Amino acid sequence: MDRSAILHTRWSDRLAFDLANDILSRHNLAAADLLAFNADPVFLKRVESYREEIISKGMTFRLKARAQAEELLTTSWLLIHDPSVSPAVKADLIKSTVKWGGLEPKGESGETGSGGVRISINLGGQDLPMTIIEHAPTNTPAAKSESGWALDEA
């Protein structure tokens, strides 16, 4: 059956309805705003990035959560700077923002993990427990024992 007379465009009435009713009203936009966004290279890059992720991974929970988190940063910013919001709420918002941004210190001791050295020695085929010795450089001179060995006073 030839449907070319029915399908004369690449878009459907449902798409036009969704654009008019949902997207435009949800974001308080006019059709002219969409044309302006279409000329914005940063906006187009963001759309392309989302499109690629949706094609490769589907509409994942993580993608939806990331999009929501991006929008909620504005609300968080406003609450943090609102004098009527309690300091405890502001502190929680700041901690959450730091965590979400991946800006928290790494590791159990709160260190960022930079400046240290880790050496692994594989003795081949032996099933021995692994011992990890971590040492961070210090800027203070070490005291020497009577034998002349440096002592770490930490």
Secondary structure as UniProt FT lines:
FT   TURN            4..6
FT   HELIX           13..18
FT   HELIX           19..23
FT   HELIX           24..26
FT   TURN            27..28
FT   HELIX           31..38
FT   HELIX           41..57
FT   HELIX           61..80
FT   TURN            83..84
FT   HELIX           87..100
FT   TURN            101..102
FT   TURN            108..109
FT   STRAND          143..144
FT   TURN            146..147
FT   STRAND          150..151
//
